[in-house]
Amino acid sequence: MKAKEFLLTGLLSVAVLCGFTSCNDDDDHGYYIPYSYAVGDMVVEDGFEPYIMLDSKKTLFPSNGNRLPSYLVKNGQRVIVNFSFLDSQREGYDYHILVNDIDSVLVKNIIPITPETTDSIGNDPIEILDMWTSDKYLTVQFEMRGAGQEKHMINLVRDYSLAANPDNEGYLQLKLRHNRMNDPDVQRFLWGVASFRLADVNAEFPDLKGLKIEVRTSRGTKVLTCDFENTGDNGSFSETSEKTVSASLE
């Protein structure tokens, strides 16, 4: 799967995302605000105003960067940003934007799985909406059932007991595991996004072709392939449907 530049586009009045303020369509003014979502890293350097670098290495310069929350304005901070494109250009940057909302993205390391830890890591169903790699991360956009009363746990795990890993095609085999953590299993979908660091994998296997990610979904177990040769490709826009509630994750 290719690196994605933009995750979602649509209408601001119909989306609720992980850690974002709900945008309820409670009024009938008859207008909507076009918006986009993207995941990237904050770039904060001395002598420069803060901006966002996407996984494709393209840059977003926020016109209201001086109003971003201070806890997010840190170099390397992983963020998801809801923004609108501006007609004006900002020299030295790919896109000039107005930030509508912004929040941090959950970032975790790949962890080992053992017979002793498999129960706590869990294996509840999860639906993968998108998955892509950059030079630093595997990023996953997903949905899972739940009431949102408890924090769910998501992990990318590696089974060190596998005899051939990477496999004979040059892919490292990993598993995406979800633990509902006793949140009621109701017919309600929670949305989330998480990034997993790849530095250790890249250092251990410099010639790795990519990743094969096993994931249990509501329709059975699937294996998704991410090719590193596509890392850094420009992403594409895709339409979004309404997200009913955001996921609380750890």
HELIX and SHEET records of a PDB file:
HELIX    1   1 LEU A   12  VAL A   14  5                                   3    
HELIX    2   2 GLY A   65  ARG A   67  5                                   3    
HELIX    3   3 THR A  118  ILE A  121  1                                   4    
HELIX    4   4 ALA A  199  GLU A  204  1                                   6    
HELIX    5   5 PHE A  228  ASN A  230  5                                   3    
SHEET    1   A 6 LEU A   8  LEU A  11  0                                        
SHEET    2   A 6 PRO A  34  VAL A  43 -1                                        
SHEET    3   A 6 TYR A  51  LEU A  54 -1                                        
SHEET    4   A 6 THR A  59  PRO A  62 -1                                        
SHEET    5   A 6 TYR A  95  SER A 104  1                                        
SHEET    6   A 6 ARG A  78  PHE A  85 -1                                        
SHEET    1   B 4 LEU A 106  LYS A 108  0                                        
SHEET    2   B 4 PHE A 189  ARG A 197  1                                        
SHEET    3   B 4 TYR A 137  ARG A 145 -1                                        
SHEET    4   B 4 GLU A 127  THR A 133 -1                                        
SHEET    1   C 3 LEU A 106  LYS A 108  0                                        
SHEET    2   C 3 PHE A 189  ARG A 197  1                                        
SHEET    3   C 3 VAL A 245  SER A 246  1                                        
SHEET    1   D 5 ILE A 111  PRO A 112  0                                        
SHEET    2   D 5 MET A 153  ARG A 158  1                                        
SHEET    3   D 5 TYR A 171  ASN A 179 -1                                        
SHEET    4   D 5 GLY A 210  THR A 217  1                                        
SHEET    5   D 5 GLY A 220  ASP A 227 -1                                        
END                                                                             
